[in-house]
Amino acid sequence: MDELDFREITNGYKERVRRLALFDPLYDLDRKREQDQLGNPIDMKGLGLLALLFFFEQKLMRDYKTDRKQLTLFLQRLTKNHYQLEETDYEKIARTIIQTFRPSTGKKSSYSFFNWESGVEESIEYSILKANNFDSKTNTQYYTLDDDGLELIFATKEFYSEFQLSINQLMLRKQLDKGEFNGALRQINEMRIDVESLEERMTKLKHEIQRSIVSEETFERYKQLLDDIYGRLQREDEEFKELRQFVKETRERLYSKDLHKKESKTYNVILRITRELESVHYEHSHLLEKTFALKNTTLVTAQESLYYTGIQAFNFDQDIVSHVVSTPLPYDSMPGILAPFLKVEENPIWSPLTLLAEQNITEEREQRVEQGFIEAKDHEKDDPYRDWIMTKYKQLMEQFLHAYDSGKGSTLSQFMTYLDEVEASDRFEQRYFYDFWLILHQRSPIHRDVSEEQDNQTLLGEALSLLGKRTLIVEEGNGIVQRTERFSIQELSISLEEPDDELF
């Protein structure tokens, strides 16, 4: 027993009791001994849960005008084959259920308990149903599920409401994989409710931050909470993007099979799924922006207000001068007390490390320096690097001609894929590979009868001699090719034109 940490066991006891308290109205209904006209007991707890599911279904369909008469009609249709009841009996049951979930006094329900964490008697308030609207003409009160009611619904599925959206995303992907498009559409509607519920919580959290940050500890706690929320929303946003792409591919695949002609109803459901998913993702992205604003504006503003409140409450004469004068302090402690209020010491010195810092070196030149590719000059003919680069260019041209003849060299990316297949090397990590193609693109179209003698004196002389009588054309393509982190290059379209027989 000595090894048990009782503080850790009782940590969060109030929150756990609050989740249990949400089930209390259902047990209140269970204690009501109602019977039908034949004397059969009525399952009031089950009808109460079904009533919550009814309000949840209405919220899914975005019908925010649900009154007691609609609930009565729902219960009557649901139980007409099980109970022998009159219409007035169903109205009484519906009224009892609504009053249990939302007391007639208009106040929230309360649950008293002993908090083993704090050691005192406490009370919890919760609200399952809330008034949504009132029609004064017909004297009709409309109801909808409150946040605690949604949490109670989610609790019956054995997972927490804050992860409901992520779970719905996983379920949506499985339903799309199985082709259950109607179920997928319902799943998207549930995701919409999750986003709306999260938005209401973010609004409440914003107000709570503005009035509750009274210390640095509270600030750090809310900062960590917002970081966790933002991280979870980012993961959900990435999943939304993947779902959008998955739905798009599914729609295109079915369109290619002429499903829009054969089964137009199913294809229309897919189009509706696409629209609804785009709408939910749009609302969720706003929620992500709202959380980011909370982190960077509201939270920082609350911290600054805390700082300035401390400054305004600080009295130098009372907190410092009177303490120093009235309390006999040793001389050695005086510098430590006064140091925060003195100016920071400044010394005009420089660090020897500045000699190693980056220097801006400039010079004046009479002639303009041209930036371009370095060409080999006459006096560089015996240069080892020149011979090496000419050999590399020749090898590249030989490999390209083999790839092109085998149908794998019409673009630069295809040629690079071909090189990966025939050999494993660090060629893509070398600068000369990209210089080779840039020079060819700059000089395109290339054929030997143009400046042939000059080609023999350049770095490309041996490489271009392999073309024979063919003409090499290198043009810009679409996209960027990047096989390594160090280099990237524009996609190139490459072709070889055979000579005209009549000209030769």
C-alpha positions as CSV (number, residue, x, y, z in Angstrom):
1,M,0.0,0.0,0.0
2,D,2.9,2.3,0.6
3,E,3.9,2.1,-3.0
4,L,0.5,3.4,-4.3
5,D,0.3,7.1,-5.3
6,F,-3.1,8.1,-4.0
7,R,-2.8,11.5,-5.6
8,E,-2.3,10.0,-9.0
9,I,-5.3,7.7,-8.5
10,T,-7.7,10.5,-7.5
11,N,-6.4,12.9,-10.2
12,G,-9.2,14.0,-12.5
13,Y,-11.9,12.5,-10.3
14,K,-14.3,15.3,-10.9
15,E,-14.2,14.9,-14.7
16,R,-14.8,11.1,-14.4
17,V,-17.8,11.7,-12.1
18,R,-19.1,14.3,-14.6
19,R,-19.1,11.7,-17.4
20,L,-21.0,9.3,-15.1
21,A,-23.4,12.0,-14.1
22,L,-24.5,12.4,-17.7
23,F,-26.2,9.0,-17.4
24,D,-28.2,10.0,-14.3
25,P,-31.3,11.2,-16.3
26,L,-31.5,7.8,-18.0
27,Y,-31.6,6.1,-14.6
28,D,-34.2,8.7,-13.4
29,L,-36.4,7.5,-16.4
30,D,-35.7,3.9,-15.5
31,R,-37.1,4.5,-12.0
32,K,-40.5,5.6,-13.4
33,R,-42.9,2.7,-13.3
34,E,-45.1,3.4,-16.4
35,Q,-47.4,0.8,-17.8
36,D,-49.5,0.5,-21.0
37,Q,-53.2,-0.2,-21.1
38,L,-52.5,-4.0,-20.9
39,G,-50.3,-3.6,-17.8
40,N,-47.1,-4.2,-19.6
41,P,-44.1,-2.2,-18.2
42,I,-42.8,0.6,-20.5
43,D,-39.0,0.8,-21.0
44,M,-38.7,4.5,-20.1
45,K,-34.9,4.4,-20.0
46,G,-34.7,2.8,-23.5
47,L,-37.2,5.4,-24.8
48,G,-35.1,8.2,-23.3
49,L,-32.1,6.9,-25.1
50,L,-34.0,6.6,-28.4
51,A,-35.3,10.2,-27.9
52,L,-31.7,11.4,-27.7
53,L,-30.9,9.5,-30.9
54,F,-34.0,11.1,-32.5
55,F,-32.7,14.6,-31.6
56,F,-29.2,13.6,-32.8
57,E,-30.7,12.4,-36.1
58,Q,-32.6,15.7,-36.5
59,K,-29.3,17.6,-35.9
60,L,-27.7,15.4,-38.6
61,M,-30.3,16.5,-41.0
62,R,-29.9,20.1,-39.8
63,D,-33.5,20.4,-38.7
64,Y,-33.3,22.7,-35.8
65,K,-37.0,23.0,-35.3
66,T,-37.9,19.9,-33.4
67,D,-40.7,20.1,-30.8
68,R,-42.6,17.8,-28.5
69,K,-45.2,16.9,-31.1
70,Q,-42.5,15.5,-33.4
71,L,-41.0,13.5,-30.6
72,T,-44.5,12.1,-29.7
73,L,-45.0,11.1,-33.3
74,F,-41.6,9.4,-33.4
75,L,-42.3,7.4,-30.2
76,Q,-45.8,6.4,-31.5
77,R,-44.5,5.0,-34.8
78,L,-41.6,3.3,-33.1
79,T,-43.5,1.5,-30.4
80,K,-47.0,1.0,-31.9
81,N,-46.4,-2.8,-32.3
82,H,-45.1,-3.2,-28.7
83,Y,-47.3,-1.1,-26.4
84,Q,-51.0,-0.5,-26.3
85,L,-51.2,3.3,-25.7
86,E,-53.4,6.2,-26.7
87,E,-52.1,9.4,-28.3
88,T,-52.4,11.2,-24.9
89,D,-50.2,8.6,-23.3
90,Y,-47.5,9.1,-25.9
91,E,-47.7,12.9,-25.3
92,K,-47.3,12.3,-21.6
93,I,-44.2,10.1,-22.2
94,A,-42.7,12.6,-24.5
95,R,-43.3,15.4,-22.0
96,T,-41.7,13.3,-19.2
97,I,-38.6,12.6,-21.3
98,I,-38.1,16.2,-22.2
99,Q,-38.6,17.4,-18.6
100,T,-36.1,14.8,-17.4
101,F,-33.5,15.9,-19.9
102,R,-34.3,19.6,-19.5
103,P,-36.0,20.5,-16.2
104,S,-39.1,22.8,-16.5
105,T,-37.4,25.4,-14.4
106,G,-35.0,26.2,-17.2
107,K,-31.9,25.6,-15.0
108,K,-29.3,23.0,-15.7
109,S,-29.4,19.7,-14.0
110,S,-27.1,19.2,-11.0
111,Y,-25.3,16.2,-9.5
112,S,-23.8,16.3,-6.0
113,F,-20.9,14.1,-5.0
114,F,-17.9,14.0,-2.7
115,N,-14.7,14.9,-4.5
116,W,-12.0,12.5,-3.3
117,E,-9.4,14.6,-5.1
118,S,-10.1,17.9,-3.3
119,G,-11.7,16.3,-0.2
120,V,-14.9,18.5,-0.2
121,E,-18.5,18.1,-1.2
122,E,-19.0,19.4,-4.8
123,S,-21.8,19.7,-7.3
124,I,-21.7,19.3,-11.1
125,E,-24.1,21.1,-13.6
126,Y,-24.9,19.6,-17.0
127,S,-27.4,20.2,-19.7
128,I,-28.7,17.4,-22.1
129,L,-31.3,19.3,-24.0
130,K,-31.5,23.0,-24.6
131,A,-34.1,25.3,-26.0
132,N,-33.3,26.2,-29.6
133,N,-36.1,28.5,-30.7
134,F,-39.6,29.5,-29.8
135,D,-42.5,30.2,-32.2
136,S,-44.7,32.8,-30.5
137,K,-47.5,32.4,-33.1
138,T,-48.1,28.8,-32.4
139,N,-46.7,28.8,-28.8
140,T,-44.2,26.0,-29.7
141,Q,-40.9,25.4,-28.0
142,Y,-38.2,23.8,-30.1
143,Y,-35.3,21.7,-28.6
144,T,-31.9,20.5,-29.7
145,L,-29.1,18.5,-28.1
146,D,-26.7,20.5,-25.9
147,D,-22.9,19.7,-25.7
148,D,-23.5,17.4,-22.8
149,G,-26.2,15.6,-24.7
150,L,-23.8,15.1,-27.6
151,E,-21.2,13.8,-25.2
152,L,-23.8,11.3,-23.8
153,I,-24.6,10.1,-27.3
154,F,-20.9,9.6,-28.1
155,A,-20.3,7.9,-24.7
156,T,-22.7,5.2,-25.7
157,K,-20.4,4.4,-28.6
158,E,-17.5,3.9,-26.2
159,F,-15.2,6.7,-27.3
160,Y,-14.5,10.3,-26.3
161,S,-16.2,13.1,-28.3
162,E,-12.9,15.0,-28.9
163,F,-11.8,12.1,-31.1
164,Q,-15.1,11.7,-32.7
165,L,-14.1,13.5,-35.9
166,S,-11.0,11.4,-36.4
167,I,-13.0,8.2,-35.9
168,N,-15.7,9.3,-38.4
169,Q,-12.9,10.0,-40.9
170,L,-11.7,6.4,-40.6
171,M,-15.2,5.0,-40.8
172,L,-15.9,7.1,-43.9
173,R,-12.8,5.7,-45.7
174,K,-13.9,2.1,-44.9
175,Q,-17.4,2.8,-46.2
176,L,-16.1,4.3,-49.4
177,D,-13.8,1.3,-49.9
178,K,-16.9,-1.0,-49.5
179,G,-19.0,1.1,-51.8
180,E,-21.5,2.0,-49.1
181,F,-22.2,5.5,-50.4
182,N,-25.4,6.2,-48.5
183,G,-23.7,5.3,-45.2
184,A,-20.7,7.5,-46.2
185,L,-23.1,10.4,-46.8
186,R,-24.5,10.0,-43.3
187,Q,-21.0,9.7,-41.9
188,I,-20.1,13.1,-43.5
189,N,-23.2,14.6,-41.8
190,E,-22.0,13.3,-38.4
191,M,-18.6,14.9,-39.2
192,R,-20.3,18.2,-39.8
193,I,-21.9,18.1,-36.3
194,D,-18.5,17.3,-34.8
195,V,-17.0,20.4,-36.5
196,E,-19.9,22.5,-35.2
197,S,-19.5,21.1,-31.7
198,L,-15.7,21.8,-31.8
199,E,-16.4,25.4,-33.0
200,E,-18.7,26.0,-30.0
201,R,-16.0,24.6,-27.7
202,M,-13.4,26.9,-29.2
203,T,-15.6,29.9,-28.7
204,K,-16.1,28.9,-25.0
205,L,-12.4,28.3,-24.7
206,K,-11.6,31.7,-26.0
207,H,-13.8,33.4,-23.4
208,E,-12.4,31.1,-20.7
209,I,-8.8,32.1,-21.6
210,Q,-9.7,35.8,-21.5
211,R,-11.1,35.6,-18.0
212,S,-9.2,32.8,-16.4
213,I,-5.5,33.5,-17.0
214,V,-4.3,34.9,-13.6
215,S,-0.9,33.3,-13.3
216,E,1.9,31.9,-15.4
217,E,0.9,28.4,-14.5
218,T,-2.5,28.9,-15.9
219,F,-1.0,30.4,-19.0
220,E,1.2,27.4,-19.6
221,R,-1.7,25.0,-19.0
222,Y,-3.8,26.8,-21.7
223,K,-0.9,27.0,-24.0
224,Q,-0.3,23.2,-23.8
225,L,-4.0,22.7,-24.3
226,L,-4.1,24.8,-27.5
227,D,-1.0,23.1,-28.8
228,D,-2.7,19.7,-28.4
229,I,-5.9,20.9,-30.1
230,Y,-3.9,22.5,-32.9
231,G,-1.9,19.3,-33.5
232,R,-5.0,17.2,-33.6
233,L,-6.7,19.6,-36.0
234,Q,-3.7,19.5,-38.3
235,R,-3.8,15.7,-38.4
236,E,-7.5,15.8,-39.1
237,D,-6.9,18.4,-41.9
238,E,-4.4,16.1,-43.5
239,E,-6.9,13.2,-43.3
240,F,-9.5,15.5,-45.0
241,K,-7.1,16.2,-47.9
242,E,-6.5,12.5,-48.3
243,L,-10.3,11.8,-48.2
244,R,-10.9,14.4,-50.8
245,Q,-8.3,12.9,-53.1
246,F,-9.8,9.4,-52.5
247,V,-13.3,10.5,-53.3
248,K,-12.1,12.3,-56.4
249,E,-10.3,9.1,-57.6
250,T,-13.4,7.0,-56.8
251,R,-15.6,9.4,-58.8
252,E,-13.3,9.4,-61.8
253,R,-13.0,5.7,-61.8
254,L,-16.7,5.2,-61.7
255,Y,-17.2,7.8,-64.4
256,S,-14.7,5.9,-66.7
257,K,-17.0,2.9,-66.3
258,D,-20.0,4.9,-67.5
259,L,-21.7,4.5,-64.1
260,H,-23.2,8.0,-64.5
261,K,-25.2,6.5,-67.4
262,K,-26.0,3.0,-66.1
263,E,-26.7,4.0,-62.4
264,S,-27.3,7.7,-62.4
265,K,-28.8,7.6,-58.8
266,T,-25.6,6.1,-57.3
267,Y,-23.4,8.5,-59.3
268,N,-25.5,11.5,-58.0
269,V,-24.9,10.2,-54.4
270,I,-21.1,10.3,-55.1
271,L,-21.4,13.8,-56.4
272,R,-23.3,14.8,-53.3
273,I,-20.6,13.2,-51.1
274,T,-18.0,15.3,-52.9
275,R,-19.9,18.5,-52.3
276,E,-20.7,17.7,-48.7
277,L,-17.1,16.7,-47.9
278,E,-15.8,19.9,-49.5
279,S,-18.2,21.9,-47.3
280,V,-17.2,20.1,-44.1
281,H,-13.5,20.5,-44.9
282,Y,-14.0,24.2,-45.5
283,E,-15.6,24.6,-42.1
284,H,-12.9,22.5,-40.5
285,S,-10.2,24.7,-42.1
286,H,-11.8,27.8,-40.5
287,L,-11.6,26.0,-37.2
288,L,-7.9,25.4,-37.7
289,E,-7.4,29.1,-38.5
290,K,-9.4,30.0,-35.4
291,T,-7.2,27.8,-33.2
292,F,-4.1,29.4,-34.7
293,A,-5.5,32.8,-33.9
294,L,-6.2,31.7,-30.4
295,K,-2.5,30.7,-30.0
296,N,-1.0,33.8,-31.5
297,T,-3.4,36.6,-30.5
298,T,-5.8,35.7,-27.7
299,L,-3.3,33.7,-25.6
300,V,-0.5,36.3,-26.0
301,T,-2.9,39.1,-25.3
302,A,-4.0,37.4,-22.1
303,Q,-0.3,37.0,-21.1
304,E,0.4,40.6,-21.8
305,S,-2.6,41.8,-19.8
306,L,-1.3,39.6,-16.9
307,Y,2.1,41.3,-17.2
308,Y,0.7,44.9,-17.3
309,T,-1.7,44.0,-14.4
310,G,1.4,43.1,-12.4
311,I,3.2,46.3,-13.4
312,Q,0.2,48.4,-12.4
313,A,-0.1,46.6,-9.1
314,F,3.6,47.0,-8.3
315,N,4.4,49.9,-5.9
316,F,8.1,50.6,-5.8
317,D,8.0,52.6,-2.5
318,Q,5.9,50.0,-0.7
319,D,7.4,46.8,-2.2
320,I,11.1,47.8,-2.4
321,V,12.0,51.0,-0.5
322,S,10.0,50.3,2.7
323,H,11.2,46.7,2.7
324,V,14.9,47.8,2.4
325,V,14.6,50.6,5.0
326,S,12.4,48.9,7.6
327,T,14.0,45.4,7.5
328,P,17.6,45.1,8.7
329,L,19.3,43.4,5.8
330,P,23.0,42.5,5.5
331,Y,25.0,44.6,3.2
332,D,25.8,41.7,0.9
333,S,22.2,41.1,0.1
334,M,21.6,44.7,-1.1
335,P,23.1,44.3,-4.6
336,G,20.8,41.3,-5.2
337,I,17.7,43.2,-4.3
338,L,18.6,46.3,-6.3
339,A,20.1,44.6,-9.3
340,P,16.8,44.1,-11.2
341,F,16.1,47.8,-11.0
342,L,19.5,49.0,-12.2
343,K,20.7,49.6,-15.7
344,V,22.4,46.7,-17.5
345,E,26.2,47.2,-17.5
346,E,27.6,48.1,-20.9
347,N,31.3,47.7,-21.8
348,P,32.8,49.0,-25.1
349,I,34.6,45.8,-26.0
350,W,34.7,43.5,-29.0
351,S,35.0,39.8,-29.3
352,P,37.9,38.1,-31.0
353,L,35.4,35.8,-32.7
354,T,34.4,38.7,-35.0
355,L,37.5,37.9,-36.9
356,L,36.0,34.6,-37.9
357,A,32.6,36.1,-38.9
358,E,31.5,36.4,-42.5
359,Q,33.1,39.3,-44.3
360,N,31.5,41.3,-47.1
361,I,34.3,41.5,-49.7
362,T,33.8,43.8,-52.7
363,E,36.0,45.0,-55.5
364,E,35.8,47.3,-58.5
365,R,36.4,45.9,-61.9
366,E,36.8,47.8,-65.2
367,Q,35.0,45.1,-67.2
368,R,31.7,43.4,-66.5
369,V,32.0,39.8,-65.3
370,E,29.8,37.4,-67.4
371,Q,28.1,34.7,-65.5
372,G,27.8,31.5,-67.6
373,F,29.2,28.0,-68.2
374,I,33.0,27.7,-68.1
375,E,34.4,26.8,-71.6
376,A,37.7,25.0,-72.0
377,K,40.3,27.2,-73.6
378,D,43.3,26.3,-75.7
379,H,45.8,26.4,-72.9
380,E,43.5,24.0,-70.9
381,K,43.7,21.1,-73.4
382,D,46.0,19.1,-71.1
383,D,43.9,19.9,-68.0
384,P,42.9,16.6,-66.2
385,Y,39.5,18.0,-65.3
386,R,38.8,18.8,-68.9
387,D,39.6,15.3,-70.0
388,W,37.5,13.9,-67.2
389,I,34.4,16.0,-67.9
390,M,34.6,15.2,-71.7
391,T,34.7,11.5,-70.8
392,K,31.6,11.9,-68.6
393,Y,29.7,13.9,-71.2
394,K,30.5,11.1,-73.8
395,Q,29.2,8.4,-71.4
396,L,26.0,10.4,-70.8
397,M,25.4,10.7,-74.5
398,E,26.0,7.0,-75.1
399,Q,23.6,6.0,-72.3
400,F,21.0,8.5,-73.6
401,L,21.2,7.1,-77.1
402,H,20.7,3.5,-75.7
403,A,17.7,4.7,-73.6
404,Y,16.2,6.6,-76.5
405,D,16.5,3.7,-78.9
406,S,14.7,1.5,-76.3
407,G,11.9,4.0,-75.9
408,K,13.0,5.2,-72.4
409,G,14.5,8.6,-73.3
410,S,11.8,10.9,-74.6
411,T,12.0,13.0,-71.4
412,L,14.7,13.7,-68.9
413,S,12.8,12.0,-66.1
414,Q,12.4,8.8,-68.1
415,F,16.1,8.9,-68.9
416,M,16.9,9.3,-65.2
417,T,14.6,6.3,-64.4
418,Y,16.5,4.3,-67.0
419,L,19.8,5.1,-65.4
420,D,18.4,3.9,-62.0
421,E,17.5,0.6,-63.6
422,V,20.8,-0.1,-65.4
423,E,23.2,1.1,-62.8
424,A,23.3,2.3,-59.2
425,S,25.5,5.3,-58.8
426,D,25.7,8.8,-57.4
427,R,25.4,10.4,-60.8
428,F,22.4,12.5,-59.8
429,E,24.5,14.0,-57.0
430,Q,27.0,15.4,-59.5
431,R,26.7,18.9,-60.9
432,Y,28.1,17.9,-64.4
433,F,24.9,15.8,-65.1
434,Y,22.7,18.9,-64.9
435,D,25.2,21.2,-66.7
436,F,25.2,18.7,-69.6
437,W,21.5,19.0,-70.2
438,L,21.4,22.7,-69.7
439,I,24.1,23.2,-72.3
440,L,22.2,20.9,-74.8
441,H,19.0,22.8,-74.1
442,Q,20.8,26.1,-74.7
443,R,22.2,25.0,-78.1
444,S,19.2,23.0,-79.3
445,P,18.7,22.0,-82.1
446,I,22.1,20.3,-82.4
447,H,23.5,18.6,-85.5
448,R,27.0,17.9,-86.6
449,D,27.1,19.9,-89.8
450,V,26.9,23.1,-87.8
451,S,30.3,24.2,-86.4
452,E,31.6,20.7,-86.4
453,E,35.2,21.8,-86.2
454,Q,34.4,24.0,-83.2
455,D,32.6,21.1,-81.4
456,N,35.7,19.0,-81.6
457,Q,37.5,21.6,-79.5
458,T,34.9,21.9,-76.8
459,L,33.8,19.7,-73.9
460,L,30.9,18.4,-75.9
461,G,33.0,17.4,-79.0
462,E,33.2,13.7,-78.3
463,A,29.6,13.5,-77.0
464,L,28.1,15.2,-80.1
465,S,30.1,13.1,-82.5
466,L,28.0,10.1,-81.4
467,L,24.9,11.7,-82.9
468,G,26.0,10.9,-86.4
469,K,23.7,12.6,-88.9
470,R,20.8,12.9,-86.5
471,T,19.6,16.1,-85.0
472,L,19.1,16.4,-81.2
473,I,16.2,18.6,-80.0
474,V,15.9,19.5,-76.3
475,E,12.8,21.5,-75.2
476,E,11.3,22.5,-71.9
477,G,8.6,20.3,-70.4
478,N,6.1,20.5,-67.6
479,G,7.1,20.1,-63.9
480,I,10.3,20.0,-61.9
481,V,12.5,16.9,-61.7
482,Q,14.3,16.4,-58.3
483,R,15.9,13.1,-57.5
484,T,18.2,14.5,-54.7
485,E,17.8,17.3,-52.1
486,R,20.7,19.2,-53.6
487,F,19.7,19.6,-57.2
488,S,16.5,20.1,-59.2
489,I,16.0,20.8,-62.9
490,Q,13.1,21.7,-65.3
491,E,11.6,18.7,-67.0
492,L,13.0,18.4,-70.6
493,S,11.4,16.9,-73.7
494,I,14.1,15.2,-75.8
495,S,13.8,13.9,-79.4
496,L,16.1,12.8,-82.2
497,E,15.3,13.6,-85.9
498,E,16.6,11.4,-88.6
499,P,18.1,13.1,-91.7
500,D,16.2,13.5,-94.9
501,D,17.4,11.0,-97.5
502,E,16.9,13.4,-100.4
503,L,19.4,15.9,-98.9
504,F,22.1,13.3,-98.5
